[in-house]
Amino acid sequence: MNILSSLRYLVALNEHRHFGRAAQACHITQPALSNAIRALEDEFKVAIVRRDRAFVGLTPEGERVLACAQRMLHEHANLQQELLSEIDRPQGALRIAAVPTAMPVAARFAAMLQTRHPGIQPTVLSLSSVALEQGLEDLSLDLALGYSDRLRACDGRLQLMPQYTEHYFMLRQVSGTPRRKSPGLRLGEPLHWREAAQMPQCLLTPDMHNRAIVDAAFHAAGVQPTVAMESNSVLTLLLSVQAGALCAVLPGALVDTVRSHSGLEALPLVDPDVRTPIAMISHALARPSRALSAALSLAGDPLWLAQASAHTGPLVQ
């Protein structure tokens, strides 16, 4: 029995919650995966998987084996990177996740990291805050960009590096004839959240953390937003403004992506002035790989932090 392969199959089974999909993800047959799991159970002399006609879950003992498997696979990947890397030339894969509203910043970060260290191959994923934090804790993610105010409940398992502060804007089509033609996005005068509530809006769905921030701002202003459309896709929010008469409340990082689009304007939202800190998040206890160490170094680099701030925050014309 190849113990590492069997542990990898167990991790995949826990992730996909289905024998067939886990086998497909591991590029093996379902009987081969089932046999590997049974071999693990024979090796440790405990039941690892709770079975019915389909996968039900892991036993308490199985959860302990899973946690050990995640650590072992993490250390195995770290060792591979160390053996392949030279001094100041890290090599290997790096899995980065970001909440949807921070994806433009995550993309810039990954591109700068890969330019600085060509041997690193970043994978950038868009995940919810809950999935992001779970991925960090079970070591399926190396690094994440998300809301630092959520970490209070993580009991020290995760650590953060502040990156920038979200500012919020109402994005809409330019109304009337502008005084002067602009080659791209126009930054308008501040708009009160109370006034913004009267405009028909496309907002993120209620399960998204950004939606909770937006709803709290409207509540603080003593109003309810006029929700005409909802989506869990930030691209849909942007396109709904471009294609119709809807508006969207967006952080500066997303507004920055449409700077070249004429016919749109972004109005800074005020009263209340909502500011949300965004941070790079990593596992506090797991030993970082060479690629992750390089990424953490970049995350604290003043050059990178200045670039992140320039494409988020209050924005300027």
Helices and strands as residue ranges (DSSP letters): H 3-16, H 19-25, H 30-44, E 49-51, E 55-58, H 60-84, E 92-98, G 100-102, H 103-116, E 120-126, H 129-137, E 143-147, G 148-154, E 158-166, E 168-173, E 186-187, E 191-192, H 193-196, E 200-204, H 209-220, E 226-231, H 234-243, E 248-251, H 252-255, G 256-258, E 264-270, E 276-283, H 290-299, H 302-310
